[in-house]
Amino acid sequence: MRYVISYVSTINPQVSDMNVTELMDHVKHRNTDLEITGILIYSEGNFFQVLEGEKDIIHSIFNKIKNDTRHYNIIKILDKEIEDHSFSKYHSSFTVISNHYSHRELQLFLEQQKKDNPEHFQSISYLTQKFMKLS
């Protein structure tokens, strides 16, 4: 069984755009190596991330995230088992999702959350839309 954790957070003002770019590249490679699927988006001083994978790995990553001083005000949105992943790979994007393919995967994720998490769907949808510029 796969697992998902999703959260939003606020960037530490000491972190530069260059640091964010380096973080995005590092996270994408590390999560790909760990067979984690999902997305990390940074926009206007905030992060939004969805992590999907084996439960122990996802919890280990999230514990590291909670202790990372590059951001604060971490608000967990999802923390649950899932039957299948919503994303085919791990995506990271600075500012907006511009790739149509990753945009479509995020839309599929939202559709799945509408069915699986109706009580939280409005919040999840609102937050993800804040990170996206729809074409």
C-alpha positions in Angstrom: 0.0 0.0 0.0 1.3 3.4 -0.9 1.1 6.5 1.3 0.6 10.2 0.8 1.6 13.3 2.8 0.9 16.8 1.5 1.7 20.1 3.2 2.1 23.8 2.7 4.8 25.9 4.4 6.3 29.4 4.4 9.9 30.0 3.3 12.5 31.3 5.7 13.3 34.9 4.5 17.0 34.1 4.7 16.7 31.6 1.9 17.6 33.0 -1.5 16.0 32.2 -4.9 19.3 30.4 -5.8 18.9 28.3 -2.6 15.4 27.4 -3.6 16.5 26.4 -7.1 19.2 24.2 -5.7 16.7 22.7 -3.2 14.2 21.9 -6.1 16.9 20.1 -8.1 18.2 18.1 -5.0 14.7 17.1 -3.9 13.7 16.0 -7.4 16.8 13.8 -7.8 16.5 12.4 -4.2 12.8 11.6 -4.5 13.3 10.0 -7.9 16.0 7.8 -6.5 13.7 6.8 -3.6 10.9 6.0 -6.0 8.8 8.8 -4.5 6.1 10.4 -6.8 4.5 13.8 -6.2 5.2 17.4 -6.7 7.0 20.3 -5.0 5.9 23.8 -6.0 7.4 27.1 -4.8 5.5 30.3 -5.3 5.5 33.7 -3.6 7.3 32.6 -0.5 5.4 29.3 0.0 6.0 25.7 -0.7 3.3 23.1 -1.6 4.4 19.5 -1.7 2.7 16.1 -2.3 4.8 13.0 -1.4 3.6 9.6 -2.5 5.5 6.3 -1.7 6.2 3.7 0.8 4.8 4.7 4.2 8.1 4.4 6.2 10.0 6.4 3.6 7.3 9.1 3.4 7.2 9.5 7.2 11.0 9.6 7.3 11.1 12.4 4.7 8.3 14.4 6.4 10.2 14.2 9.7 13.2 15.7 8.0 11.0 18.3 6.4 9.5 19.3 9.8 13.1 20.0 11.1 14.3 21.9 8.0 15.0 25.5 8.9 14.5 26.7 5.3 10.8 26.9 6.0 8.3 27.2 8.9 4.5 27.2 9.5 4.2 23.7 8.1 0.5 22.8 7.7 -0.1 19.1 6.9 -3.1 18.7 4.5 -3.0 14.9 3.9 -1.5 12.0 5.8 -3.0 8.7 4.8 -2.8 5.4 2.9 -3.7 5.4 -0.8 -4.4 2.6 -3.2 -2.4 4.0 -6.1 -0.2 7.0 -6.8 -1.6 10.1 -8.5 1.7 11.2 -10.1 3.8 9.1 -12.5 7.1 10.6 -11.2 8.4 13.4 -9.0 8.0 17.0 -10.3 9.5 20.2 -8.9 8.7 23.6 -10.2 9.8 27.1 -9.3 6.9 29.6 -9.2 4.3 27.8 -11.4 3.6 24.6 -13.1 4.2 25.3 -16.7 4.5 21.8 -18.1 1.1 20.6 -19.4 1.9 17.0 -18.3 2.6 17.9 -14.7 -0.4 20.2 -14.7 -2.6 17.4 -15.8 -1.2 15.0 -13.1 -2.0 17.7 -10.5 -5.6 17.9 -11.9 -5.9 14.1 -11.6 -4.7 14.3 -8.1 -7.3 16.9 -7.2 -10.0 14.8 -8.9 -9.0 11.8 -6.8 -9.0 13.9 -3.6 -12.5 15.1 -4.4 -13.6 11.5 -4.3 -11.4 10.3 -1.4 -11.3 13.3 0.8 -14.6 15.3 0.3 -14.2 16.9 3.8 -10.8 18.4 2.9 -11.2 18.8 -0.9 -12.1 22.5 -0.8 -9.0 23.3 1.2 -6.8 21.2 -0.9 -8.2 22.6 -4.2 -7.9 26.2 -2.9 -4.3 25.8 -1.9 -3.2 24.1 -5.1 -4.9 26.7 -7.2 -3.0 29.4 -5.4 0.2 27.7 -6.6 -0.9 27.4 -10.2 -1.4 29.8 -13.0 -4.0 28.2 -15.3 -3.5 28.8 -19.0 
